[in-house]
Amino acid sequence: MSKRPDWNEARRKAQQALAEMSDEEDAAITADANADPDNPPADSLIARRGRGRPRLDHPKQRIQLRVDEDVLQRFKAGGTGWQTRMNSALCRAAGLK
């Protein structure tokens, strides 16, 4: 069984290394990270993602719905977004759009 790492010690070491880093080293690391499309800096990932979804005026409701297998497969065959397409079809059928 592996020993649990000491996260406080790891955090302390990382903060110490950051405090000792020169501006030139930081700039070089940032430039390298920005030049690598497969490994973007975490700052840009966090900024893009934000803090969850914005509140909606009319949020969708989670339900359990049973549909025929062929209906489900038809919507899933269209790829990602099948739930949104199914919702749109239901809205049209109900005369809401």
C-alpha positions as CSV (number, residue, x, y, z in Angstrom):
1,M,0.0,0.0,0.0
2,S,1.5,3.4,-1.0
3,K,2.0,6.1,1.6
4,R,-0.2,9.2,1.2
5,P,1.9,12.1,0.1
6,D,2.3,15.0,2.5
7,W,0.5,17.7,0.6
8,N,1.4,20.5,3.1
9,E,5.1,19.8,2.6
10,A,4.7,19.7,-1.2
11,R,2.7,23.0,-1.1
12,R,5.5,24.6,1.1
13,K,8.2,23.5,-1.3
14,A,6.3,24.8,-4.3
15,Q,5.7,28.2,-2.7
16,Q,9.4,28.4,-1.7
17,A,10.5,27.6,-5.3
18,L,8.1,30.2,-6.6
19,A,9.4,32.8,-4.2
20,E,13.0,32.1,-5.2
21,M,12.2,32.2,-9.0
22,S,13.6,35.2,-10.8
23,D,11.5,37.3,-13.2
24,E,13.7,36.0,-16.1
25,E,13.0,32.4,-15.2
26,D,9.3,33.0,-14.8
27,A,9.2,34.7,-18.2
28,A,11.1,31.8,-19.9
29,I,8.7,29.2,-18.4
30,T,5.7,31.2,-19.4
31,A,7.0,31.7,-22.9
32,D,7.7,27.9,-23.2
33,A,4.2,27.1,-21.9
34,N,2.5,29.6,-24.3
35,A,4.4,28.1,-27.2
36,D,3.2,24.5,-26.5
37,P,-0.4,24.1,-27.9
38,D,-0.7,20.7,-26.1
39,N,0.0,22.1,-22.7
40,P,-1.5,25.6,-22.2
41,P,-0.8,27.4,-18.9
42,A,-3.4,26.7,-16.2
43,D,-4.3,30.4,-15.9
44,S,-5.8,30.4,-19.4
45,L,-7.8,27.2,-18.6
46,I,-9.2,28.6,-15.4
47,A,-10.1,31.9,-17.1
48,R,-11.9,30.1,-19.9
49,R,-13.8,27.8,-17.6
50,G,-14.9,30.4,-15.1
51,R,-16.9,29.5,-12.0
52,G,-19.7,27.3,-13.2
53,R,-22.6,28.0,-15.5
54,P,-24.4,31.4,-15.3
55,R,-27.8,31.3,-13.7
56,L,-30.6,31.0,-16.2
57,D,-34.0,32.8,-16.0
58,H,-35.7,29.5,-16.9
59,P,-33.4,26.6,-16.0
60,K,-34.0,23.2,-17.5
61,Q,-35.5,20.5,-15.2
62,R,-34.0,17.1,-14.7
63,I,-36.5,14.3,-15.4
64,Q,-36.5,10.6,-16.1
65,L,-38.2,9.9,-19.4
66,R,-38.7,6.6,-21.2
67,V,-38.6,6.6,-25.0
68,D,-38.5,3.9,-27.6
69,E,-35.1,2.6,-28.3
70,D,-35.2,3.6,-32.0
71,V,-36.2,7.2,-31.1
72,L,-33.2,7.4,-28.7
73,Q,-30.8,5.9,-31.3
74,R,-32.0,8.3,-34.0
75,F,-31.1,11.3,-31.8
76,K,-27.8,9.8,-30.5
77,A,-26.8,9.1,-34.1
78,G,-26.5,12.8,-34.7
79,G,-23.6,12.9,-32.2
80,T,-23.1,15.2,-29.2
81,G,-25.9,17.6,-28.4
82,W,-28.6,14.9,-28.9
83,Q,-30.3,16.0,-25.7
84,T,-30.6,19.6,-26.9
85,R,-31.9,18.4,-30.3
86,M,-34.5,16.2,-28.5
87,N,-35.6,19.1,-26.3
88,S,-36.0,21.3,-29.4
89,A,-38.1,18.6,-31.1
90,L,-40.3,18.3,-28.0
91,C,-40.7,22.1,-27.9
92,R,-41.8,22.1,-31.6
93,A,-44.2,19.2,-31.0
94,A,-45.7,21.1,-28.0
95,G,-46.1,24.3,-30.1
96,L,-43.6,26.2,-28.0
97,K,-41.3,27.1,-30.9
